[in-house]
Amino acid sequence: MENQYCKVGSTTPIIKSSDAISFLEYQYALFMEKALQIKNSDAKLGDFFEGKASKINKMLQGLL
């Protein structure tokens, strides 16, 4: 039997490029929108989405 490698959970590094920056900007906007929409019904989930957006924003600032 041959070895098989699974890509589940694998990550691809984000490099400095306009595609990476635009992708991060899109993800940031998406998480902030989700946080604002759900904040009234589920505060913990809203905080989670805001935390994700904050991490993405830090990565974005590092690329710029």
Summary of the structure (lengths in Angstrom):
residues: 64
radius of gyration: 15.8
end to end distance: 47.4
largest distance: 53.4
contacts: 126
relative contact order: 0.16
helix: 66%
strand: 0%
